[in-house]
């Protein structure tokens, strides 16, 4: 007897094709004295998301003091926190449920961003798969999940602001900027 594989019409094939998910997450970086490490006016750190090879970005020019876009990432002033925030796409591979990338804060400080995905067909992208970030971890700490807003029906992250404090080689994470002070 021959066995025939049956596929549901909404099953997502695990092709492994890379994809990049935009998101509304804001990452804030401070040091032990609560200095804003992303402040574009003060020789900032420029965090870089990478999978295999770290490539340092060019420093922002003098005109880039409120917003700086580089290599698919962005640093932008956040008026609510009065700090600069970093945003990056969330990398994944089509049909694969987990994906891990690295964040170089500098050449000697590398963090990990790990996403757990589920997929739906045709909801956001007509006739195509859409990746939902079920859980997102920063250095092994759950920082956010994507949930459906029951009022708007839109997928939203549970935590939109992640505060990261770099002090004496350690990384601390909070969801409230005043908890790390």
C-alpha positions in Angstrom: 0.0 0.0 0.0 1.1 3.5 -0.8 0.7 6.2 1.9 -0.4 9.6 0.7 0.2 12.6 2.8 -2.9 14.8 3.2 -2.5 18.5 4.0 -5.2 20.7 5.3 -5.7 23.8 3.1 -4.7 26.1 6.0 -1.6 24.1 7.1 1.5 26.2 7.0 4.4 24.5 5.3 7.7 24.6 7.1 9.7 26.1 4.3 12.2 27.9 6.5 12.1 31.0 4.3 13.2 34.0 6.4 10.6 36.6 7.3 10.7 39.8 9.3 7.8 40.9 11.5 7.3 44.6 12.2 6.2 45.3 15.8 5.4 48.1 18.2 7.9 47.1 20.9 10.2 49.8 22.4 13.4 48.8 24.1 15.1 51.3 26.4 18.7 50.8 27.5 20.3 52.4 30.6 23.5 52.0 32.6 24.1 51.7 36.3 23.6 55.4 36.8 20.3 55.3 34.7 22.0 57.2 31.8 20.1 56.8 28.6 22.5 54.7 26.5 20.5 55.3 23.3 20.6 59.1 23.5 21.6 60.1 20.0 23.3 63.3 21.2 25.7 61.5 23.5 27.6 58.9 21.4 24.9 56.2 21.9 25.1 52.4 21.8 23.5 51.1 18.6 22.0 47.7 19.3 22.1 45.4 16.2 20.0 42.3 15.7 21.9 39.5 13.8 21.6 35.8 13.2 25.1 34.8 12.2 27.5 37.7 11.8 27.6 41.0 13.7 28.2 44.1 11.6 28.6 47.4 13.4 26.5 50.2 11.9 27.7 53.7 11.1 27.3 56.2 13.8 24.4 58.7 13.3 25.3 62.0 11.8 24.7 65.4 13.5 21.3 65.8 11.9 20.1 62.5 13.4 19.4 63.6 17.0 15.7 62.7 17.3 15.5 59.6 15.1 18.0 57.3 13.5 17.2 54.4 11.1 19.9 51.8 10.4 20.0 48.2 9.1 16.3 47.6 9.6 16.4 49.1 13.1 15.4 52.4 14.5 16.3 54.6 17.5 13.6 57.3 18.2 12.9 59.7 21.0 9.9 58.7 23.1 8.1 61.7 24.5 6.2 59.7 27.2 9.4 58.3 28.9 11.7 61.2 27.8 14.1 58.5 26.7 15.3 57.1 23.4 13.8 53.8 22.3 15.1 51.1 20.0 13.0 49.0 17.7 13.9 46.0 15.6 12.0 43.6 13.4 11.4 40.1 14.8 13.1 37.5 12.6 11.6 34.1 11.9 11.6 31.3 9.4 8.3 30.4 7.7 6.5 27.5 9.4 9.2 27.1 12.0 7.9 27.6 15.6 11.0 29.0 17.3 13.7 31.3 16.2 16.6 32.8 18.0 18.7 35.9 17.0 21.3 37.9 18.8 21.5 41.5 19.8 24.9 43.1 19.9 24.8 45.9 22.4 28.5 46.4 21.7 31.2 44.0 20.5 31.6 42.3 23.9 27.9 42.4 25.1 25.7 40.0 23.2 22.1 39.3 24.2 19.5 36.8 22.9 16.0 37.4 21.5 14.0 34.2 21.1 10.5 34.1 19.5 7.9 31.3 19.6 5.5 31.6 16.7 2.2 30.2 15.6 0.8 30.8 12.1 -2.6 31.7 10.6 -3.6 31.8 6.9 -5.1 34.8 5.2 -5.9 36.9 8.2 -3.4 39.8 7.7 -1.8 38.7 4.4 -4.6 37.5 2.0 -4.0 33.9 1.0 -0.7 33.8 2.9 0.6 32.8 6.2 0.9 35.3 9.1 3.3 34.8 12.0 2.0 35.5 15.5 4.6 36.0 18.2 3.1 33.8 20.9 6.0 34.4 23.3 9.1 36.6 23.1 12.1 36.2 25.4 15.1 38.5 26.0 18.0 36.6 27.6 15.6 33.9 28.7 13.1 36.3 30.3 9.6 36.4 28.9 9.2 40.0 27.8 6.0 40.0 25.7 3.3 37.9 24.0 1.0 38.8 21.2 -2.7 38.7 22.1 -5.9 39.7 20.4 -7.4 42.9 21.7 -11.0 41.9 22.4 -12.3 45.4 21.5 -10.4 46.1 18.3 -9.7 42.6 17.2 -6.1 43.6 16.5 -3.1 41.6 17.6 -1.2 43.5 20.3 1.9 42.8 22.4 1.2 42.5 26.2 4.3 44.6 27.1 5.2 47.3 24.6 8.0 48.9 26.6 11.0 46.9 27.8 13.6 48.6 30.0 17.0 47.0 29.9 19.7 48.1 32.4 23.3 47.2 31.7 25.4 47.3 34.8 28.8 45.6 35.7 28.3 43.0 33.0 24.8 42.1 34.1 21.5 42.7 32.3 18.3 43.5 34.2 14.9 43.8 32.6 11.8 45.6 33.7 8.5 46.8 32.2 8.4 50.0 34.3 11.2 52.5 33.8 11.2 53.4 37.5 11.7 49.8 38.8 15.3 49.7 37.6 16.5 52.9 39.3 
